[in-house]
Amino acid sequence: MFWTSIPHRLAAAFAALCHALIPGLSAGALRRMKLGALLLAVALVTGAAFAALQGTDFFRRSEWRVFDAWMNATTAYRPLAPGLAVVDISDDALREAAAAGYLAEKGVPLTWPWRREVMVYILAYLYACGVDEVYVDIIYAENRDFFWDDQYQAIAAAMKARFAHNSLVIDPTTNKPQTVVFTPTFETGLREEDMREGVVRRVPGGRQLLSWSGDFSALTSPDPTTKLARLPNFNAFGILRNGRIIMAEALGGSADNTRPLETWEGWNRTPENARRDLDAWLAKNPAPPDAAKLRGRKVVIGGSAAAMYDLKRFPVSGTHPDPGMLIHVTRLSNDMQDSYFREVPAAVHALVVIGACLLTGAGLCLARNAYAQVAVGGLVVAGVLGGAYLLFVNLVWVPPFTAACAVISTLTLGLAVHYLVEGRQRQLVSSLFGTFVSDRVLQKLIDNPEKLQRLGGDRMACTIMFSDLSGFTDLTEQLTQRDQAGLLVDILNDYFTQMSAFVINSDGYVDKYIGDAMMAVYGVPDAIPDHATRACFAALDCVERMGEFAPRIEKEFGVKLYARYGINTGDAVVGLMGSLRKINYTVIGDAVNLASRLEGANKPFGTTIMIGEETYALAKDDIEVRPIANLIVKGKLTAVRTYELLARAGGLTDEQARARQTYWQAFEAFGRREWDAAEAGLRETIRILGADPLSEAYLKSIAYYRKNPPAEGWQGIFKLDEK
């Protein structure tokens, strides 16, 4: 019991605080503030929860999938930096090398892995072409070859002395298989732990997030129509073959010399001597074939051959992996253009998630229905994704998946809160009023449930209308004797359907049906200023429709039906009344009782619609009436002036207007005990109308008072002893 009461206690405390801070706060405003505070609290908790989950495996993987998808969609807009080239040890290069034979000893196949001397030829050729920097991404899986290691180091040292950035790092002195990566920061090794879900997205060390320009096949495609064809790609076999020729000639040998290279005079010297020999050869010989294409470029040496086991998946790889050297190509391009992604810190990402949720919660507070709330959530999700994408194309990575999920969860929880807090109340409103008020009033009550705060029992000004169907008892007896009870129900339902429609369409509330009687109320639950006029108009419409309904029943069953109406205006207590099992929204009070008495008072006077003086005072500009009597109804001590409702304003014919004038004069003469003048006026009214039950009732009263004069102080008051 304690725990379940906490929300109510918090709500009560919040309401007290709001009233203290904002005196005179309306119930509706308080309800909206309470709901808004609850929605914002839900949004804050949801945002904080998702912010805490952003580093979990599921969300981390999902964010990277978004990154990969967006990277694939934007590669055409991410140009590769100019001045890059690759030397590719492809499957074709390996096949060509094997077919050509071992370069130092003819007839011996050159199979992978190549000896280190092959790299000496490739580096010498690149040196001769005048490249700017060299980055080697090759795994040496064989044991150390001391002689060729020394030569490798010699040519490497010669090249390092020439390169402006001193960027060639070679360290093949270990017998263990290794990846040698030559970078400006002298790092070695491609660290597999920087891969996420088997996809490489960062540079070695995992510090910087790369901006990719396309996969390897697209970047090296020779097709000039390809948008991404902008990376010179050289076959490693052709380069090593030309490099051997350069070295053989530079060191005093011959390209066709079949002697092992290690026996050449002058090779096994210091790096400075090796560089001097190469420079001397370059000064006397033409440039190598690809010198113009390679001069001044940064060159990455790597392999796309499957035998090298250096194929990895990148965000742009598609269905097939790409060679690992694409990492170094992309990193170099990012270095040259300063095009690395700038990742927002985890704390900033958390604030984005929480802020998106709070924005959603604020939108839910303002939305008036479920459709608008869903639209709010959709707009925030679109804003999160759209904003993150715009930042993405500008090299700022704000992971959007967690924030989008948080917004959707906030929306879902917000809809649930709306349903739990307001849905039940709306269901109550619909169940209480759905079939008894107009759609406009129902929607107004649903959209403004604060109006129902008065359901606890408040006093409201309203107009009450009672109707009763005379002659229905005879019809009931007749159909019951015929064993046609079902037909009786159909007739009654048809009658109520037609009459209730006039009440509902004029924004009245059908309170209840009691046998063949109906009670309707105007001005509750939705307060309307012209409730008295609306009730009068509805009664007139019902009488007109009875002129069509009653003759049909009389023709078919021989029973004449006749409806009478009593209308009264005043303050009444309104609220939900009943038991724990059954409850209704209704009105009670003296104004209600008088309306019921007025309906019954029609019978002795022969009238159809009797209204009270308060109703007349409010609706007199819209209706045509004539006075009936000053009545003291059963249970009351004071008299009430009553009127017969005749028509809408201006709805009387000339004869009816003249008859009303004559009757009104007779009525006033009756109140002054001027029996002769009153009788003459009443007979003139009957003559004009042809028949007038109300005038005939007064003629009977005049005849009685002639024989039994009223006491002194009599004011023309009639007292009814029956309901």
N, C-alpha and C positions, 0 to 999 in steps of 0.2 A: 504493500500500500504506500509505503514511504517513497519508494523509487518511482512508482507510477505517478505520484503527485508532484514530482520535481518539475516537469514541464509547465504544469499549471501554476506552481509557485513562482517560477521564473517569469511566466507571462503576466502574472498579477504584479510582480515587482516591477517589471518593465512598464506596465500600464500606469502604476503609481508614479514612477519616475517621469513618464511622459506628461502626465497631468500636472506634476509639480513644476516641470520646466516650461510647459505650454498650457497655461490656464485656458479653460474654455475649449479644449480640444474636443472635437466631435467624435462620436462613436465610430463613424466611418473612417475618419482620419486615423484614429487610434488603431483600428483594425488593419488598415493598410501599413501603418508603421510597424506593428507587431509582425505582420507577414513579411514585410521588407527586411526587418532585422533578422528574422528566421532564415530567409533566403540568403542573405549576405553571410550569415554564420555558416550555413551549409556550403556556400561557395568557398569561403575561407578554409574550412576544414578539408573540403575536397581538394582545393588547390595545394594546401600544405601536404596532404597525403601523396598526391601525385608528384610533387616536388621532391619528396623523400624517396619516391620510387624511380626517379629518373635514371639512376645509375644501375638499376637491376638489369639482369641479363635480357629479359624480354624487351624492355623499353630501349636499351642500348642497341640491340640488334635491329629493332624496328626503326630507330632513328637513322642508323646507317643504311638501311634499305631505302629510306627516303632520300638520303644523300646520294646513293648510287643512281636512283631513278632520275633525280634532277640533274646529276652530272651527265648522264647519257643524253638528257634532253637539251643540254646547253653546250655541248662540246663544239658545235659549229660556231658558237659565239666566243670561243676562247682560243685565240690564235696562238700558235706555238712561237716562241721567241726565235728570230732568225739567228743564223750563225751556228747551228747545231748540225751534227751528222753522226751516223752510226756505221760501224763496221760489223757486219752480221755474219756470224758463223752459222750459216743456215744448213739445212739438209742438203741443198744443192752444193754448197761449198764443201761439205764433207764428202759427197759423192765425187766431185771433180778432183779433190785432193787424192782420194783413194785410186781413182782411175789414172792420174798422172804419175803415180809412184812417189817414192820418198825423194825429197829434193836433193839431199846430199849423196845419196847412194841409189842410183837408178835401178828400177825393177823391184824395189822394196815398197809395198803399199804404205801410204800415209793414213793411218787410222786414228780415230779419236780414242783416248785423249792425245792431242798433239804434244810433241816434245817442246820444252821451253825455247829451243832454238827457233821454232816457228814464230813465237812471239817476238823474238829478236828481229826477224825479217819484217814483221808487220810494223813494229815500232820504228824501225829504220826508214821504212817507206813513208810513214806519216811524218817523221822528222824531216825527210827530204821535201815533202809537200808543203811544209811550213804551217802545220796546224798550230792552234793556240794552246789547247789543253787536251789531255788524253785521260780518259776514265776507263779502267779495265775492270770488267765484271766477269771473271772466269774462275771456276773452281779447279785447282790443281790436285787431282786425285792420285797422281803417281808419286813414288818416292823421289827424294831430292837427287838431282843430277848435278854434282858439284861443278863440273866444268861449265855446263851451260848456265847454271845459276850465276856463275861469275860473269859470263858474257851478258847474261840478262841484266845483271846489275850495272855492267859497264855501259850498255846502251841506254839504260834508264837514267844513269847519272849524267850521261851526255845530253839527253833530252831535258832533264831537269835544269841543267845549266842554261838551256836556251829559253825555256818557257817563262814568260813574264810573271805568271802567278805561282810558279814553283809548285804546280798542282799534281804532278805525277808521283804517286807513292807506290812503290813496289816492294813487297816483302815476302818473297817465296822461299824463305830459308827454312821453314818448318816442313817436316815430313808429313804432317797431318793435312788431310783435305781441308781447304779453306776457300772462302770467298774474298777476293781482294777488291776493294772498292776504293778508287782514287778520287778524292774530293778535295776542294780547297781547304777543308778543315782537317785533312789527314785522317779521316775515319776509315776503318776497315771493317768489313762484315755487314751483311744484310741481316738484320735481327728478325727472326721469324716471330718473336713475341709481339712485334708491332702490327701483326696481322689481326684483323677482327673478322670473325666468322669466315676465315679462309680468304679474305679479301684484303689486299694491301692498299691502304689509304694514306699512310704517313711516310715520311722520309725515315731512313734508319735512325733509330733512337726514339722514334715516336713523338718528336717534339712538334713538328709542323705538319699541318694538314694540306695535302697537295691539291692543286687545281689542274685537272687533267684536260688535255686537248684532243683526245681520241685514242683509239686502240692502235696497236702497232701496225697492223695491216693497212689501216686507213692512213696513218701518218706517213707510211713509206710507199704508198701506192703510186705507181708510175702513171696512172690515168690522170691527165691534166684536168678532166672535168670533175674530179673528186675535190670537194671543198677542203679536205684535210691533207691533200697531197703537197706537203711542204717540208719534208725531212729527207735530205739526201741519204741514200742507203747504198753501201758498198759491199760487194761480195768479198768475204775475208780471203778466199783462196786466190782471187786475182791480185789482191794487195800483197799477200805474203809471197806470191811468185815474183812480182815486180820488186819487192823488197829484197829478196835474195839476190836478184841481179844487181841491184844498187850496191849491196854489201860486198858482193864478190868483186865488182869492179873497183869499188872504193879501196879495198884492202889488197889490191894488186893481183887478184885472181881473175878468173873468167867465168861468165855465166854458164858456160858449158863444161867447166872443169868438174871432173868426176871425183877429184880428191875430196876427202872429208874436210869440212870447213875448218876444223880445229887445227889442221896442219898448215893453214895459211900463215904466211909470215906476217907478223905485225898485229895479228888479232888479239893475242893474249897479252895486251898491254893495259895501261891505266885508262880510266874513263876519259881523262883529258886527251890522251892520244887518240882514242877511238873517235871522239868528237872532232878532233882536228882532221883526221882522215876523211870523215864524212863531209865536213865543211869544205875541204879541199876538192873532193870529187864534185860537190854541188857547184863549186865556182867554175869548174871546167866543163860541165855537162848540162844539157837542156833539162828543164824541169820535168818531173815524172808526169805520166799521162793525166792523172787526176789532180794535179797541183792546183789548177785554177778553181776546182770545185771544193778543195779541202783547205786551201790557204786561209788562215785566220779563224778557222772554226774550232769549236769544242767538240771533240770526238769521243763517243762512247763505244767501247769494244765489248761485245757480248754475243750471246748465241741464241738463236731461235730454234735450233735443231732439238728434236726431242731427246736425242742421246745425251744432251748436256744437263738434262734434269733441272733446268732453270726456267720453267714455265709456271707462271703464277696468275692468280685472278686479281683483276683490278676493277674498280667501279665501271670502267668502260669496256671490259673484256667481252661482253656478250656471252655466247654459248661456249667459246673456246678460250683457254688461257692464253696469256701473252708472255713474251720473253721478259725476264726480270730486268733487263737493261732499260725497259720503258720507265722504270722507277727513276733511274738516273737522268734519262732524257727529260722527264717531267720536272724533276727537281732542278736541273740546270735551267730549264725554261722559267720556272718560278723564281729562281735566283735572279735571272737576268731581267725579269719584268716586275719583280716584287709582287708576284701574283699568288702567294700563299693565301690560304683562307685564314681569316682571323676568327677564332672560335670564342664565343662568349663564355665567360667563366660559369661554373656550375651554380654559383650564387645568383648571377644575373639570370640564368635560365630558370632557376626556381622562382625568381620574382616575376618573370614573364608568365610562367604557369599560373601562379597565384593571381596575378593581375588579370589574366584572361578569364579566370573563374569568377573573380569579383565583378568584372565587366558583364559577364553572363548573368550573375545574380542580380545586378542592378537592372539589367534589361528585363529580367523576369518580374521584377517588382513593378515595372511600368507597363508590362504587357497585360491586356485585359482578358485574354482568352488563350486556350491551348494553341490555336493556330499562330497567334502572334508570338507566343513563347517559343514555339519551334522555329519560327522565322528568326527570332533573336539569336537562338543558339546557332542556327545555320549561318547567320551573318558573322558571328564571332569566330566560328570555325573557319569561314572563308577569309576573314581578316587575319587570323593567325597564319593560315597557309599562304595567303597572298603576301602578307608582310614578310614572312620568312623567305619566300621565294624571291621577292624583290631584293632582300638583303643578300640572298645566295648569289644572285647574278652580279652583285657588287662585292663578292668575296668575303661576306660575313656569314658565318654558319651559326644559326640559331635553331637548334633541333625543334621541329614543329610537332612531331608525333605525340609526345607526352602532353603538350599543351592542348592539342586537338582532342585527345582522349579525355583530358581533365574537363574541358568545356562540355563535351558530350555527356560525361558523367554528371556534371553540375546541372545540365539541362534535364537529364533524366530524374535526378533527385529533386530538382526544383518542381518538375511536373508532379512528382509523387507528393511533395509537400503541399502543392496547390490542391491536389486531390484530397489529401487527408485533412487539410485545414478548411478548405472551402468546398471541396467536392461533396462532402457529406451534407453541408449546409445547402448546397445547390440541389442535391437530391431531395432534401427535405422540402425546399421551396417548390420543386417540380411536383413532388408527390402531393403537396398540400394545395397547390394552385394551378397545376398544369392543365387541368380540364375545366377550371372554374373562372379563369381570367383570360384576357386576350393575350395573344403572343407578344404584343408590345409590352404589356405590363409584366408578363412573366420574364421576358428578357431583361427588363429594367430591374426587376427584383434579383435576378441571377447576377447581373452585372454590378448591382449595388446592394449586396447583402446586409449592409449596415442598416438598411431600412427595417430589417427584421430584428434589430435590437429591441424594437418595441413590442416584440411578441411576448415579452414577459408580463404584460398587463399594463398598458398605458392608456390614457384618455385621448381620444382623437375625435375631431369633428367629422361627421359622416352623415350620409343619407341612407335610410333603410327602406326597403320596399318589400312588402308581403303581398303575395297573390294567392287566391284560392279558387278552385274550379267548382262552381255550383252545378249540380246535376250529375256529378260523377258517381255519386252513391247509387243513383238509379241505374246508371250504365253498368256499374259493378255487379249489382244484383241480377240484372238481365243476362250478362255474359256468364256469370257464375252458374246460373240455372241451366244455361246452354252448354256448360262444361267447356267454356272457351276462355279459360283464365289466361292462356298464352296470348290470345288476341287482345285481352284487356291490357296486359303489360305492354304490348306493341303500341297500342293507342296512347297510353300514358307516356311511354318513351318518346313517341313522335311529338306529342304535345310539349314535353319538357325540352326536347332538342330544339324545336322552333322558338320557343319563348326564351330559352337560355341564350340562344344566339344573339338576341337583341341586347341582352345584358352584357355579355362578354364583348361584343363588338363595340359597345359604348364604354369600355374599360371599367365595367362593374365586376363585382366578385359574387359568384353564385355561392352563397354560404351553405345552404342545405336544401334538400327536398324532404317534405314531411307529408307522406301520403300523396294527395293531389295538390298540396300547397308548395310554394317556393319562396325562399327568403334570399334576397340579394342585397348587397351593400355597395355603396359608392363612396370613394374617399379613403378606403383601406383595402389592401395594405399599402397601396400607392396613393399618396395624398394628391388630390386634384382639386383645383379651386372651384370648378363648376360642377361639383358632384350632385347638387340638387337639380340642376337643369338636366344633366345626363340621366338621372333616375326618372324624371318626368317624361323625357323623350322616349326612353325605353318602354315605359308603361303605355304610352300612346301607340308605339309600334306594335306592342303585344296585342292591344285591343283591335288594331287594324287587322292583324293576322288572324285573330279569333273570328273576325268576320268571314274568313275563308275556311277556317278549320271547323267551326261549329256546324255550319250548314251541312258539311259532308257527313259528319257523325249523325246529325239528326236525320238525314235522308237514309242512311244505311241502317240505323238502329232505332230511330224514332225517339231519341233522347236529346233534349235541348241542353247544350252546355253553355255556361255563362261564367266568365271570369271577373273577379273583383280585385281591386288593388288598393292598398293603403301605403302611403308614403309619408315619412316623417324625417326631420333633420334635427340633429343635436349631438351633444357629446356622448360617447359611449366608451366603455372599457373594451379594449381589443386585446387578443392574445390567444395562445394555445391553451385549450381547455379540454379536459377529458380525464382519462385514467392512464395508468401505465401501459395498458394494452391498446387503447384507442384514443387518439387525440385529434382535435380539429381546431382550426383557426376560425374564431367566431367573435361576435360582439355581443355585449350584454349591457343593460341599463334601462333607464326610464324611456329614453328616446326609442329604443327597440320595442319595448312593451307598447308604447303609444302607436307605433306603426302597425303593430299587429291588431290593436283595437280599432284603428281607423279602417283597416281592411274589413273587419266584421261590421263596422258601423255603416258600411254602404248599404247593407240589406234593408234596414227600416226606411232609409231615405230613397232607395231605388237608384242609387248612383253607381258608377263603375269605378272611378278613380277618385279617391279622397286623399287630399294632402293636408299636412299640418301647416300652422302659420309660419314656422321657421323655414319650411321648404318654400312656401310662397314668397317670403321676404327675400330669399336668395335668388329665386328663379323668376320673379314677377316680370322682368323685362323680356323673358324668353317664352312665356306661356300665356295662354288665355284661360281664365278661371271664372267661377262665380261662387259666392259664399254658400255654404251648406248650413252650418249652424255653429253656435257656441256650445261645445260638447263637454260634458263631464263624463269621462269613460269610467268603466268599472275599475275600482281601486284608486281613483283620484278624487281630490276635493276641489280642485280649481278647474275652470272651464278653459277650453282651447278652441280658438277660432279655426274652423276647417273650411276647405274649399274643394269644389269639384273641378278637376282638371279636364278642360274641354279640347284644347288643341295647342299647337305651337303658336307663337306670336304671329298674328296676321293670318292665322289659318281658319278663321270663322267666315262663313258666308254672311251676306248682308242681313238675311233673315235671322240667322243665328246670333249675330251681333245685336240686332234689335230686340230679339227675345231675351238675351242676357240683360240688356239694359232695363227692360220692363221687369224682369225677375228681380234684379238688384234693388230697384225702387220698392217693389213689393216686400222684399226681405227686410229692408230698413223700416218700412211701415209696420211690419209684423213686430219688430223689436220695440216700436213705440206704442203698441197695442191699438193701432189704427186698423181694426179688423176689416172694415169695408174697403179701404184703399188697398190693403194687402190682398184681399180676395179678388178685387178687380184686376190688379196687376198680374196675379197668378193665373187667372182665367185667360187674360190676354196672352200670356206666355204660352199656355197650352194651345190656344188658337193658332198662334204663329208656328209652333213646332209640330202641331198635330197631336202630340202626346208628350207628356213630361212627368215621369214618376215623382221627381222631386217637388214640383209644384203641387201635384195631387197630394203628396204627403203633408205639405203645409196647409192645404185646404182642409184636410181632416183635423189638423191641429187647431185651425181657426174655429171650426165647428165645435170642437171640444171646449175651447176657451170661451166661446160665447156663452156656453151653458155653465162652465166652471171657470170663472175669471181667475187669473193668477194672483198671487198675494202681492202686497205692496213691496216694492223693491225688486220685482221680477225683471230680469234683463234679457229675456228671450233665450234662456239657457235650457238645453236639453240634457237630461241625465240618463245615461244608458246603464241598465242593470245587467246586461249580458255582454259577454266578450264578443 
